Amino acid sequence: MENYSEYSIGYDPEALEHDLQRISRLMRGKKELTLPLAQEIYYKIKSKNIAFQSSRGEAFWDQVLQKMTETQRKQIESRILAQKRRKRNTKKLLSINRRIAVAVSVTVLLLCIVFLNWNLLLDFKTNYQSKKLYDKILVEADLHTEPTLQSERNDDQGKNGLICEGEPQNQVEPAILGKFSALHDENSDFSGWLSIEGTKINYPVMSREGDNNYYLDKNFTGQEDKNGLLILDYRSNVLESGQNIIIYGHNMRTGVMFGTLKNYKDKDFCMAHQTIRFDSLYEEGTYRVAAAMLSAVAYEDEDVFRYYDAIDISTKERFDEFKQNIESNALYTTEEHLEYGDSCLILSTCDYYTEDGRFVVIAKKID
């Protein structure tokens, strides 16, 4: 019979029951403790830090130890230590990776914040500079009630003896609006001012002879600026009748320049904000939106309507071709029907519905 010494003083029935169940699981139903089984049990007890709570459990542990040599136990313990080191290293690596991931996430977040704020600062700078320019216009408008004709300046110079004998004295140059004289003196590329209620569009318009790209990334003073400025196509002649005026601008996500022109994709918005004001260097102008359309920059060999080349519509044939193409390509048209003799303001910006896409607003001059 087995010696149940556990029933002596200090006997704990719960501890005995606990150990008997554990021993049964370790033996896996086998009655004989063989060497392979002893090695397996030794590995489990050491790797999982199993502890027995009764003398019956301790006796079982002694049986396991007696089955194995010292060398066998050391080999198993060495393997267990190697596994624990790998686990510690894995945990350490995971911890390092988590810290790196957190650091990268924080860095990306900070960069995004800096980038966003930087763009906001650049936009604020653009709008602030435009406001300062507009304030100068208001000041000049108060000072000049009538534009000064260049011919009048020539007359004054003649009276003062500044024109040499034999020089032509009746040559009349276009009259610059008095309110624009200061800005034109600062930068002779200044060509007018465009404003549209209900949008952020309230900017100077620039034009450089032979170059429609110069102000794509420059401000009024010629400094680098990703927002650029609004650009009057240098081929546009604002003084001739039967001529379309084309103005380009960046479609900035923050809304500056032509970033809010896309509002005109919605006809309801258009009908509520149909009036556009473009004062060229020489005359004030009011326009009413007649149509809006999607287009694209065409390849040289494509036989398509190129709105950006539709500048001269002085002949009936060219006008009819222009009108027909606008109506056939329009997202919508309004009650402002185009008639031969009209001059149009064409506002153009990028649109990403297709490669090299463009969104275009066409407005006819009414005053």
VEXMI-130428 format. One record per residue (C-alpha): residue number from 1; y, x, z; residue in three letters. Coordinates in nm, 2 decimals. Layout:
% residues N
<node num="NUM" py="Y" px="X" pz="Z" residu="ala"/>
...
END
This chain:
% residues 367
<node num="1" py="0.00" px="0.00" pz="0.00" residu="met"/>
<node num="2" py="0.36" px="0.10" pz="-0.06" residu="glu"/>
<node num="3" py="0.56" px="0.23" pz="0.23" residu="asn"/>
<node num="4" py="0.84" px="-0.02" pz="0.27" residu="tyr"/>
<node num="5" py="1.05" px="0.19" pz="0.50" residu="ser"/>
<node num="6" py="1.35" px="-0.01" pz="0.39" residu="glu"/>
<node num="7" py="1.26" px="-0.27" pz="0.65" residu="tyr"/>
<node num="8" py="1.35" px="-0.02" pz="0.92" residu="ser"/>
<node num="9" py="1.70" px="0.00" pz="1.07" residu="ile"/>
<node num="10" py="1.97" px="-0.01" pz="0.80" residu="gly"/>
<node num="11" py="1.76" px="-0.19" pz="0.55" residu="tyr"/>
<node num="12" py="1.98" px="-0.37" pz="0.29" residu="asp"/>
<node num="13" py="1.79" px="-0.63" pz="0.09" residu="pro"/>
<node num="14" py="2.07" px="-0.67" pz="-0.18" residu="glu"/>
<node num="15" py="2.07" px="-0.29" pz="-0.24" residu="ala"/>
<node num="16" py="1.69" px="-0.29" pz="-0.27" residu="leu"/>
<node num="17" py="1.70" px="-0.58" pz="-0.52" residu="glu"/>
<node num="18" py="1.98" px="-0.41" pz="-0.72" residu="his"/>
<node num="19" py="1.77" px="-0.09" pz="-0.75" residu="asp"/>
<node num="20" py="1.45" px="-0.26" pz="-0.84" residu="leu"/>
<node num="21" py="1.62" px="-0.44" pz="-1.12" residu="gln"/>
<node num="22" py="1.78" px="-0.12" pz="-1.25" residu="arg"/>
<node num="23" py="1.45" px="0.07" pz="-1.23" residu="ile"/>
<node num="24" py="1.28" px="-0.21" pz="-1.43" residu="ser"/>
<node num="25" py="1.54" px="-0.19" pz="-1.70" residu="arg"/>
<node num="26" py="1.51" px="0.19" pz="-1.72" residu="leu"/>
<node num="27" py="1.13" px="0.18" pz="-1.74" residu="met"/>
<node num="28" py="1.15" px="-0.08" pz="-2.02" residu="arg"/>
<node num="29" py="0.84" px="-0.25" pz="-1.90" residu="gly"/>
<node num="30" py="0.63" px="0.07" pz="-1.90" residu="lys"/>
<node num="31" py="0.41" px="0.15" pz="-1.60" residu="lys"/>
<node num="32" py="0.38" px="0.52" pz="-1.64" residu="glu"/>
<node num="33" py="0.67" px="0.76" pz="-1.62" residu="leu"/>
<node num="34" py="0.60" px="1.00" pz="-1.90" residu="thr"/>
<node num="35" py="0.80" px="1.32" pz="-1.98" residu="leu"/>
<node num="36" py="0.98" px="1.16" pz="-2.28" residu="pro"/>
<node num="37" py="1.06" px="0.85" pz="-2.08" residu="leu"/>
<node num="38" py="1.18" px="1.07" pz="-1.79" residu="ala"/>
<node num="39" py="1.41" px="1.26" pz="-2.02" residu="gln"/>
<node num="40" py="1.55" px="0.94" pz="-2.16" residu="glu"/>
<node num="41" py="1.61" px="0.79" pz="-1.81" residu="ile"/>
<node num="42" py="1.77" px="1.12" pz="-1.69" residu="tyr"/>
<node num="43" py="2.01" px="1.11" pz="-1.99" residu="tyr"/>
<node num="44" py="2.11" px="0.75" pz="-1.92" residu="lys"/>
<node num="45" py="2.16" px="0.81" pz="-1.55" residu="ile"/>
<node num="46" py="2.37" px="1.12" pz="-1.60" residu="lys"/>
<node num="47" py="2.57" px="0.99" pz="-1.90" residu="ser"/>
<node num="48" py="2.65" px="0.66" pz="-1.74" residu="lys"/>
<node num="49" py="2.69" px="0.79" pz="-1.38" residu="asn"/>
<node num="50" py="2.43" px="0.55" pz="-1.24" residu="ile"/>
<node num="51" py="2.39" px="0.56" pz="-0.86" residu="ala"/>
<node num="52" py="2.11" px="0.41" pz="-0.66" residu="phe"/>
<node num="53" py="2.19" px="0.22" pz="-0.34" residu="gln"/>
<node num="54" py="1.85" px="0.22" pz="-0.16" residu="ser"/>
<node num="55" py="1.57" px="0.46" pz="-0.06" residu="ser"/>
<node num="56" py="1.35" px="0.30" pz="-0.32" residu="arg"/>
<node num="57" py="1.60" px="0.40" pz="-0.59" residu="gly"/>
<node num="58" py="1.63" px="0.75" pz="-0.45" residu="glu"/>
<node num="59" py="1.25" px="0.79" pz="-0.45" residu="ala"/>
<node num="60" py="1.25" px="0.68" pz="-0.82" residu="phe"/>
<node num="61" py="1.52" px="0.94" pz="-0.90" residu="trp"/>
<node num="62" py="1.31" px="1.21" pz="-0.73" residu="asp"/>
<node num="63" py="1.01" px="1.12" pz="-0.95" residu="gln"/>
<node num="64" py="1.23" px="1.15" pz="-1.26" residu="val"/>
<node num="65" py="1.34" px="1.50" pz="-1.15" residu="leu"/>
<node num="66" py="0.99" px="1.61" pz="-1.08" residu="gln"/>
<node num="67" py="0.88" px="1.53" pz="-1.43" residu="lys"/>
<node num="68" py="1.14" px="1.76" pz="-1.58" residu="met"/>
<node num="69" py="1.19" px="2.13" pz="-1.57" residu="thr"/>
<node num="70" py="1.53" px="2.28" pz="-1.49" residu="glu"/>
<node num="71" py="1.57" px="2.39" pz="-1.85" residu="thr"/>
<node num="72" py="1.52" px="2.04" pz="-1.98" residu="gln"/>
<node num="73" py="1.77" px="1.90" pz="-1.73" residu="arg"/>
<node num="74" py="2.03" px="2.16" pz="-1.83" residu="lys"/>
<node num="75" py="1.98" px="2.09" pz="-2.20" residu="gln"/>
<node num="76" py="2.04" px="1.72" pz="-2.14" residu="ile"/>
<node num="77" py="2.34" px="1.78" pz="-1.92" residu="glu"/>
<node num="78" py="2.48" px="2.02" pz="-2.19" residu="ser"/>
<node num="79" py="2.45" px="1.75" pz="-2.45" residu="arg"/>
<node num="80" py="2.62" px="1.50" pz="-2.22" residu="ile"/>
<node num="81" py="2.90" px="1.73" pz="-2.15" residu="leu"/>
<node num="82" py="2.95" px="1.79" pz="-2.53" residu="ala"/>
<node num="83" py="2.96" px="1.42" pz="-2.58" residu="gln"/>
<node num="84" py="3.22" px="1.37" pz="-2.31" residu="lys"/>
<node num="85" py="3.43" px="1.65" pz="-2.45" residu="arg"/>
<node num="86" py="3.42" px="1.48" pz="-2.79" residu="arg"/>
<node num="87" py="3.52" px="1.15" pz="-2.63" residu="lys"/>
<node num="88" py="3.80" px="1.32" pz="-2.44" residu="arg"/>
<node num="89" py="3.92" px="1.49" pz="-2.76" residu="asn"/>
<node num="90" py="3.90" px="1.17" pz="-2.95" residu="thr"/>
<node num="91" py="4.10" px="0.99" pz="-2.69" residu="lys"/>
<node num="92" py="4.35" px="1.28" pz="-2.68" residu="lys"/>
<node num="93" py="4.37" px="1.27" pz="-3.06" residu="leu"/>
<node num="94" py="4.42" px="0.89" pz="-3.06" residu="leu"/>
<node num="95" py="4.69" px="0.93" pz="-2.80" residu="ser"/>
<node num="96" py="4.87" px="1.20" pz="-3.00" residu="ile"/>
<node num="97" py="4.84" px="0.98" pz="-3.31" residu="asn"/>
<node num="98" py="4.98" px="0.68" pz="-3.13" residu="arg"/>
<node num="99" py="5.27" px="0.89" pz="-3.01" residu="arg"/>
<node num="100" py="5.33" px="1.02" pz="-3.36" residu="ile"/>
<node num="101" py="5.31" px="0.67" pz="-3.50" residu="ala"/>
<node num="102" py="5.56" px="0.55" pz="-3.24" residu="val"/>
<node num="103" py="5.79" px="0.84" pz="-3.31" residu="ala"/>
<node num="104" py="5.77" px="0.78" pz="-3.69" residu="val"/>
<node num="105" py="5.83" px="0.41" pz="-3.64" residu="ser"/>
<node num="106" py="6.13" px="0.48" pz="-3.42" residu="val"/>
<node num="107" py="6.26" px="0.74" pz="-3.67" residu="thr"/>
<node num="108" py="6.22" px="0.49" pz="-3.96" residu="val"/>
<node num="109" py="6.39" px="0.22" pz="-3.76" residu="leu"/>
<node num="110" py="6.68" px="0.45" pz="-3.68" residu="leu"/>
<node num="111" py="6.71" px="0.56" pz="-4.04" residu="leu"/>
<node num="112" py="6.71" px="0.20" pz="-4.15" residu="cys"/>
<node num="113" py="6.98" px="0.12" pz="-3.90" residu="ile"/>
<node num="114" py="7.18" px="0.42" pz="-4.01" residu="val"/>
<node num="115" py="7.13" px="0.34" pz="-4.38" residu="phe"/>
<node num="116" py="7.22" px="-0.03" pz="-4.32" residu="leu"/>
<node num="117" py="7.53" px="0.06" pz="-4.12" residu="asn"/>
<node num="118" py="7.62" px="0.34" pz="-4.36" residu="trp"/>
<node num="119" py="7.61" px="0.08" pz="-4.65" residu="asn"/>
<node num="120" py="7.81" px="-0.16" pz="-4.44" residu="leu"/>
<node num="121" py="8.06" px="0.12" pz="-4.37" residu="leu"/>
<node num="122" py="8.08" px="0.20" pz="-4.74" residu="leu"/>
<node num="123" py="8.13" px="-0.17" pz="-4.82" residu="asp"/>
<node num="124" py="8.39" px="-0.20" pz="-4.55" residu="phe"/>
<node num="125" py="8.57" px="0.11" pz="-4.70" residu="lys"/>
<node num="126" py="8.56" px="-0.05" pz="-5.05" residu="thr"/>
<node num="127" py="8.70" px="-0.38" pz="-4.93" residu="asn"/>
<node num="128" py="8.96" px="-0.21" pz="-4.71" residu="tyr"/>
<node num="129" py="9.08" px="0.00" pz="-5.01" residu="gln"/>
<node num="130" py="9.09" px="-0.31" pz="-5.23" residu="ser"/>
<node num="131" py="9.29" px="-0.49" pz="-4.97" residu="lys"/>
<node num="132" py="9.54" px="-0.21" pz="-4.95" residu="lys"/>
<node num="133" py="9.58" px="-0.22" pz="-5.32" residu="leu"/>
<node num="134" py="9.62" px="-0.59" pz="-5.32" residu="tyr"/>
<node num="135" py="9.89" px="-0.56" pz="-5.05" residu="asp"/>
<node num="136" py="10.08" px="-0.33" pz="-5.27" residu="lys"/>
<node num="137" py="10.07" px="-0.59" pz="-5.54" residu="ile"/>
<node num="138" py="10.21" px="-0.85" pz="-5.30" residu="leu"/>
<node num="139" py="10.49" px="-0.61" pz="-5.21" residu="val"/>
<node num="140" py="10.57" px="-0.54" pz="-5.57" residu="glu"/>
<node num="141" py="10.56" px="-0.91" pz="-5.66" residu="ala"/>
<node num="142" py="10.84" px="-0.97" pz="-5.41" residu="asp"/>
<node num="143" py="11.04" px="-0.69" pz="-5.56" residu="leu"/>
<node num="144" py="10.99" px="-0.78" pz="-5.92" residu="his"/>
<node num="145" py="11.06" px="-1.14" pz="-6.03" residu="thr"/>
<node num="146" py="11.05" px="-1.05" pz="-6.40" residu="glu"/>
<node num="147" py="10.85" px="-0.77" pz="-6.58" residu="pro"/>
<node num="148" py="11.06" px="-0.49" pz="-6.71" residu="thr"/>
<node num="149" py="11.02" px="-0.44" pz="-7.09" residu="leu"/>
<node num="150" py="10.98" px="-0.09" pz="-7.21" residu="gln"/>
<node num="151" py="11.25" px="-0.17" pz="-7.47" residu="ser"/>
<node num="152" py="11.49" px="-0.24" pz="-7.19" residu="glu"/>
<node num="153" py="11.41" px="0.10" pz="-7.03" residu="arg"/>
<node num="154" py="11.48" px="0.26" pz="-7.37" residu="asn"/>
<node num="155" py="11.81" px="0.08" pz="-7.40" residu="asp"/>
<node num="156" py="11.91" px="0.21" pz="-7.06" residu="asp"/>
<node num="157" py="11.81" px="0.56" pz="-7.16" residu="gln"/>
<node num="158" py="12.01" px="0.53" pz="-7.48" residu="gly"/>
<node num="159" py="12.32" px="0.42" pz="-7.29" residu="lys"/>
<node num="160" py="12.28" px="0.73" pz="-7.07" residu="asn"/>
<node num="161" py="12.25" px="0.95" pz="-7.37" residu="gly"/>
<node num="162" py="11.89" px="1.03" pz="-7.31" residu="leu"/>
<node num="163" py="11.77" px="0.93" pz="-7.65" residu="ile"/>
<node num="164" py="11.83" px="1.18" pz="-7.93" residu="cys"/>
<node num="165" py="12.00" px="1.08" pz="-8.25" residu="glu"/>
<node num="166" py="11.75" px="0.98" pz="-8.52" residu="gly"/>
<node num="167" py="11.48" px="0.86" pz="-8.27" residu="glu"/>
<node num="168" py="11.36" px="0.50" pz="-8.32" residu="pro"/>
<node num="169" py="11.53" px="0.28" pz="-8.07" residu="gln"/>
<node num="170" py="11.39" px="-0.06" pz="-8.15" residu="asn"/>
<node num="171" py="11.02" px="0.02" pz="-8.06" residu="gln"/>
<node num="172" py="10.90" px="-0.24" pz="-7.81" residu="val"/>
<node num="173" py="10.60" px="-0.15" pz="-7.59" residu="glu"/>
<node num="174" py="10.40" px="-0.41" pz="-7.39" residu="pro"/>
<node num="175" py="10.57" px="-0.53" pz="-7.08" residu="ala"/>
<node num="176" py="10.38" px="-0.43" pz="-6.76" residu="ile"/>
<node num="177" py="10.39" px="-0.70" pz="-6.49" residu="leu"/>
<node num="178" py="10.63" px="-0.59" pz="-6.22" residu="gly"/>
<node num="179" py="10.37" px="-0.66" pz="-5.95" residu="lys"/>
<node num="180" py="10.13" px="-0.41" pz="-6.11" residu="phe"/>
<node num="181" py="10.38" px="-0.13" pz="-6.18" residu="ser"/>
<node num="182" py="10.31" px="0.06" pz="-5.86" residu="ala"/>
<node num="183" py="9.93" px="0.06" pz="-5.90" residu="leu"/>
<node num="184" py="9.97" px="0.16" pz="-6.27" residu="his"/>
<node num="185" py="10.19" px="0.45" pz="-6.17" residu="asp"/>
<node num="186" py="9.92" px="0.56" pz="-5.92" residu="glu"/>
<node num="187" py="9.64" px="0.54" pz="-6.18" residu="asn"/>
<node num="188" py="9.71" px="0.46" pz="-6.55" residu="ser"/>
<node num="189" py="9.35" px="0.34" pz="-6.58" residu="asp"/>
<node num="190" py="9.44" px="0.03" pz="-6.38" residu="phe"/>
<node num="191" py="9.42" px="-0.27" pz="-6.61" residu="ser"/>
<node num="192" py="9.45" px="-0.58" pz="-6.40" residu="gly"/>
<node num="193" py="9.31" px="-0.78" pz="-6.11" residu="trp"/>
<node num="194" py="9.02" px="-1.03" pz="-6.10" residu="leu"/>
<node num="195" py="8.98" px="-1.29" pz="-5.83" residu="ser"/>
<node num="196" py="8.75" px="-1.59" pz="-5.79" residu="ile"/>
<node num="197" py="8.77" px="-1.83" pz="-5.50" residu="glu"/>
<node num="198" py="8.45" px="-1.90" pz="-5.31" residu="gly"/>
<node num="199" py="8.32" px="-1.54" pz="-5.38" residu="thr"/>
<node num="200" py="8.40" px="-1.19" pz="-5.26" residu="lys"/>
<node num="201" py="8.54" px="-1.11" pz="-5.60" residu="ile"/>
<node num="202" py="8.90" px="-0.99" pz="-5.54" residu="asn"/>
<node num="203" py="8.92" px="-0.65" pz="-5.70" residu="tyr"/>
<node num="204" py="9.11" px="-0.42" pz="-5.93" residu="pro"/>
<node num="205" py="8.99" px="-0.39" pz="-6.29" residu="val"/>
<node num="206" py="8.99" px="-0.04" pz="-6.45" residu="met"/>
<node num="207" py="8.96" px="0.08" pz="-6.81" residu="ser"/>
<node num="208" py="8.93" px="0.43" pz="-6.94" residu="arg"/>
<node num="209" py="8.97" px="0.49" pz="-7.32" residu="glu"/>
<node num="210" py="8.63" px="0.55" pz="-7.48" residu="gly"/>
<node num="211" py="8.44" px="0.54" pz="-7.15" residu="asp"/>
<node num="212" py="8.29" px="0.23" pz="-6.99" residu="asn"/>
<node num="213" py="8.09" px="0.43" pz="-6.73" residu="asn"/>
<node num="214" py="8.35" px="0.64" pz="-6.55" residu="tyr"/>
<node num="215" py="8.42" px="0.38" pz="-6.28" residu="tyr"/>
<node num="216" py="8.06" px="0.29" pz="-6.22" residu="leu"/>
<node num="217" py="8.05" px="0.52" pz="-5.92" residu="asp"/>
<node num="218" py="8.42" px="0.60" pz="-5.85" residu="lys"/>
<node num="219" py="8.69" px="0.43" pz="-5.66" residu="asn"/>
<node num="220" py="9.06" px="0.38" pz="-5.75" residu="phe"/>
<node num="221" py="9.15" px="0.74" pz="-5.66" residu="thr"/>
<node num="222" py="8.85" px="0.89" pz="-5.85" residu="gly"/>
<node num="223" py="8.64" px="0.96" pz="-5.55" residu="gln"/>
<node num="224" py="8.27" px="0.91" pz="-5.55" residu="glu"/>
<node num="225" py="8.17" px="0.55" pz="-5.44" residu="asp"/>
<node num="226" py="7.84" px="0.39" pz="-5.51" residu="lys"/>
<node num="227" py="8.00" px="0.05" pz="-5.54" residu="asn"/>
<node num="228" py="8.22" px="0.17" pz="-5.82" residu="gly"/>
<node num="229" py="8.49" px="-0.07" pz="-5.95" residu="leu"/>
<node num="230" py="8.52" px="-0.36" pz="-6.20" residu="leu"/>
<node num="231" py="8.54" px="-0.22" pz="-6.55" residu="ile"/>
<node num="232" py="8.73" px="-0.37" pz="-6.85" residu="leu"/>
<node num="233" py="8.55" px="-0.28" pz="-7.17" residu="asp"/>
<node num="234" py="8.78" px="-0.03" pz="-7.34" residu="tyr"/>
<node num="235" py="8.73" px="-0.21" pz="-7.67" residu="arg"/>
<node num="236" py="8.89" px="-0.53" pz="-7.53" residu="ser"/>
<node num="237" py="9.25" px="-0.59" pz="-7.63" residu="asn"/>
<node num="238" py="9.41" px="-0.82" pz="-7.38" residu="val"/>
<node num="239" py="9.72" px="-0.86" pz="-7.60" residu="leu"/>
<node num="240" py="9.56" px="-0.99" pz="-7.92" residu="glu"/>
<node num="241" py="9.46" px="-1.35" pz="-7.97" residu="ser"/>
<node num="242" py="9.10" px="-1.43" pz="-8.08" residu="gly"/>
<node num="243" py="8.97" px="-1.15" pz="-7.87" residu="gln"/>
<node num="244" py="8.71" px="-1.18" pz="-7.59" residu="asn"/>
<node num="245" py="8.77" px="-0.98" pz="-7.27" residu="ile"/>
<node num="246" py="8.46" px="-0.83" pz="-7.11" residu="ile"/>
<node num="247" py="8.45" px="-0.71" pz="-6.75" residu="ile"/>
<node num="248" py="8.15" px="-0.53" pz="-6.60" residu="tyr"/>
<node num="249" py="8.06" px="-0.48" pz="-6.23" residu="gly"/>
<node num="250" py="7.77" px="-0.38" pz="-6.01" residu="his"/>
<node num="251" py="7.54" px="-0.65" pz="-5.87" residu="asn"/>
<node num="252" py="7.55" px="-0.51" pz="-5.51" residu="met"/>
<node num="253" py="7.31" px="-0.67" pz="-5.26" residu="arg"/>
<node num="254" py="7.58" px="-0.67" pz="-5.00" residu="thr"/>
<node num="255" py="7.80" px="-0.88" pz="-5.22" residu="gly"/>
<node num="256" py="8.08" px="-0.64" pz="-5.31" residu="val"/>
<node num="257" py="8.20" px="-0.61" pz="-5.67" residu="met"/>
<node num="258" py="7.99" px="-0.86" pz="-5.87" residu="phe"/>
<node num="259" py="7.73" px="-0.91" pz="-5.59" residu="gly"/>
<node num="260" py="7.84" px="-1.28" pz="-5.56" residu="thr"/>
<node num="261" py="7.87" px="-1.35" pz="-5.93" residu="leu"/>
<node num="262" py="7.51" px="-1.47" pz="-5.92" residu="lys"/>
<node num="263" py="7.63" px="-1.78" pz="-5.73" residu="asn"/>
<node num="264" py="7.72" px="-1.91" pz="-6.07" residu="tyr"/>
<node num="265" py="7.35" px="-1.95" pz="-6.15" residu="lys"/>
<node num="266" py="7.39" px="-2.27" pz="-5.96" residu="asp"/>
<node num="267" py="7.58" px="-2.52" pz="-6.18" residu="lys"/>
<node num="268" py="7.69" px="-2.72" pz="-5.87" residu="asp"/>
<node num="269" py="7.86" px="-2.40" pz="-5.73" residu="phe"/>
<node num="270" py="8.02" px="-2.35" pz="-6.07" residu="cys"/>
<node num="271" py="8.16" px="-2.70" pz="-6.08" residu="met"/>
<node num="272" py="8.31" px="-2.64" pz="-5.74" residu="ala"/>
<node num="273" py="8.45" px="-2.30" pz="-5.83" residu="his"/>
<node num="274" py="8.52" px="-2.33" pz="-6.20" residu="gln"/>
<node num="275" py="8.86" px="-2.15" pz="-6.21" residu="thr"/>
<node num="276" py="8.87" px="-1.78" pz="-6.25" residu="ile"/>
<node num="277" py="9.19" px="-1.57" pz="-6.23" residu="arg"/>
<node num="278" py="9.23" px="-1.26" pz="-6.43" residu="phe"/>
<node num="279" py="9.58" px="-1.10" pz="-6.45" residu="asp"/>
<node num="280" py="9.58" px="-0.83" pz="-6.70" residu="ser"/>
<node num="281" py="9.83" px="-0.54" pz="-6.69" residu="leu"/>
<node num="282" py="10.06" px="-0.74" pz="-6.91" residu="tyr"/>
<node num="283" py="10.01" px="-1.11" pz="-6.84" residu="glu"/>
<node num="284" py="9.87" px="-1.35" pz="-6.59" residu="glu"/>
<node num="285" py="9.57" px="-1.56" pz="-6.70" residu="gly"/>
<node num="286" py="9.37" px="-1.86" pz="-6.57" residu="thr"/>
<node num="287" py="9.02" px="-1.93" pz="-6.71" residu="tyr"/>
<node num="288" py="8.77" px="-2.20" pz="-6.67" residu="arg"/>
<node num="289" py="8.39" px="-2.14" pz="-6.68" residu="val"/>
<node num="290" py="8.24" px="-2.28" pz="-7.00" residu="ala"/>
<node num="291" py="7.88" px="-2.14" pz="-6.96" residu="ala"/>
<node num="292" py="7.65" px="-1.91" pz="-6.77" residu="ala"/>
<node num="293" py="7.35" px="-1.73" pz="-6.92" residu="met"/>
<node num="294" py="7.08" px="-1.47" pz="-6.87" residu="leu"/>
<node num="295" py="7.06" px="-1.19" pz="-7.13" residu="ser"/>
<node num="296" py="6.95" px="-0.83" pz="-7.16" residu="ala"/>
<node num="297" py="7.06" px="-0.50" pz="-7.31" residu="val"/>
<node num="298" py="6.89" px="-0.49" pz="-7.65" residu="ala"/>
<node num="299" py="6.72" px="-0.21" pz="-7.83" residu="tyr"/>
<node num="300" py="6.90" px="-0.09" pz="-8.15" residu="glu"/>
<node num="301" py="6.64" px="-0.24" pz="-8.38" residu="asp"/>
<node num="302" py="6.63" px="-0.58" pz="-8.21" residu="glu"/>
<node num="303" py="6.79" px="-0.86" pz="-8.40" residu="asp"/>
<node num="304" py="6.93" px="-1.05" pz="-8.10" residu="val"/>
<node num="305" py="7.27" px="-1.18" pz="-7.97" residu="phe"/>
<node num="306" py="7.46" px="-0.90" pz="-7.81" residu="arg"/>
<node num="307" py="7.73" px="-1.07" pz="-7.60" residu="tyr"/>
<node num="308" py="7.87" px="-0.73" pz="-7.50" residu="tyr"/>
<node num="309" py="7.96" px="-0.66" pz="-7.87" residu="asp"/>
<node num="310" py="8.11" px="-1.01" pz="-7.92" residu="ala"/>
<node num="311" py="8.47" px="-0.90" pz="-7.87" residu="ile"/>
<node num="312" py="8.65" px="-0.99" pz="-8.19" residu="asp"/>
<node num="313" py="8.61" px="-1.36" pz="-8.26" residu="ile"/>
<node num="314" py="8.93" px="-1.40" pz="-8.46" residu="ser"/>
<node num="315" py="8.76" px="-1.53" pz="-8.77" residu="thr"/>
<node num="316" py="8.60" px="-1.87" pz="-8.79" residu="lys"/>
<node num="317" py="8.27" px="-1.72" pz="-8.89" residu="glu"/>
<node num="318" py="8.26" px="-1.48" pz="-8.59" residu="arg"/>
<node num="319" py="8.37" px="-1.75" pz="-8.35" residu="phe"/>
<node num="320" py="8.11" px="-2.00" pz="-8.47" residu="asp"/>
<node num="321" py="7.84" px="-1.73" pz="-8.44" residu="glu"/>
<node num="322" py="7.96" px="-1.65" pz="-8.09" residu="phe"/>
<node num="323" py="7.97" px="-2.02" pz="-7.98" residu="lys"/>
<node num="324" py="7.63" px="-2.10" pz="-8.12" residu="gln"/>
<node num="325" py="7.47" px="-1.80" pz="-7.94" residu="asn"/>
<node num="326" py="7.63" px="-1.89" pz="-7.61" residu="ile"/>
<node num="327" py="7.51" px="-2.25" pz="-7.63" residu="glu"/>
<node num="328" py="7.16" px="-2.16" pz="-7.74" residu="ser"/>
<node num="329" py="7.12" px="-1.90" pz="-7.46" residu="asn"/>
<node num="330" py="7.30" px="-2.07" pz="-7.18" residu="ala"/>
<node num="331" py="7.15" px="-2.17" pz="-6.85" residu="leu"/>
<node num="332" py="7.41" px="-2.45" pz="-6.86" residu="tyr"/>
<node num="333" py="7.74" px="-2.54" pz="-7.02" residu="thr"/>
<node num="334" py="8.03" px="-2.73" pz="-6.87" residu="thr"/>
<node num="335" py="8.29" px="-2.97" pz="-7.02" residu="glu"/>
<node num="336" py="8.51" px="-2.67" pz="-7.11" residu="glu"/>
<node num="337" py="8.39" px="-2.67" pz="-7.48" residu="his"/>
<node num="338" py="8.48" px="-2.36" pz="-7.68" residu="leu"/>
<node num="339" py="8.70" px="-2.42" pz="-7.98" residu="glu"/>
<node num="340" py="8.81" px="-2.19" pz="-8.26" residu="tyr"/>
<node num="341" py="9.12" px="-2.00" pz="-8.14" residu="gly"/>
<node num="342" py="9.00" px="-1.97" pz="-7.78" residu="asp"/>
<node num="343" py="8.99" px="-1.64" pz="-7.60" residu="ser"/>
<node num="344" py="8.71" px="-1.59" pz="-7.35" residu="cys"/>
<node num="345" py="8.66" px="-1.39" pz="-7.03" residu="leu"/>
<node num="346" py="8.31" px="-1.25" pz="-7.01" residu="ile"/>
<node num="347" py="8.19" px="-1.13" pz="-6.67" residu="leu"/>
<node num="348" py="7.87" px="-0.93" pz="-6.68" residu="ser"/>
<node num="349" py="7.64" px="-0.79" pz="-6.41" residu="thr"/>
<node num="350" py="7.28" px="-0.67" pz="-6.37" residu="cys"/>
<node num="351" py="7.01" px="-0.92" pz="-6.31" residu="asp"/>
<node num="352" py="6.65" px="-0.82" pz="-6.23" residu="tyr"/>
<node num="353" py="6.47" px="-1.11" pz="-6.39" residu="tyr"/>
<node num="354" py="6.37" px="-0.86" pz="-6.66" residu="thr"/>
<node num="355" py="6.41" px="-0.50" pz="-6.76" residu="glu"/>
<node num="356" py="6.78" px="-0.42" pz="-6.82" residu="asp"/>
<node num="357" py="6.85" px="-0.79" pz="-6.75" residu="gly"/>
<node num="358" py="7.21" px="-0.92" pz="-6.73" residu="arg"/>
<node num="359" py="7.37" px="-1.23" pz="-6.58" residu="phe"/>
<node num="360" py="7.68" px="-1.34" pz="-6.77" residu="val"/>
<node num="361" py="7.95" px="-1.59" pz="-6.70" residu="val"/>
<node num="362" py="8.17" px="-1.70" pz="-6.99" residu="ile"/>
<node num="363" py="8.51" px="-1.86" pz="-6.92" residu="ala"/>
<node num="364" py="8.77" px="-1.98" pz="-7.17" residu="lys"/>
<node num="365" py="9.14" px="-1.91" pz="-7.12" residu="lys"/>
<node num="366" py="9.34" px="-2.22" pz="-7.04" residu="ile"/>
<node num="367" py="9.67" px="-2.06" pz="-6.93" residu="asp"/>
END
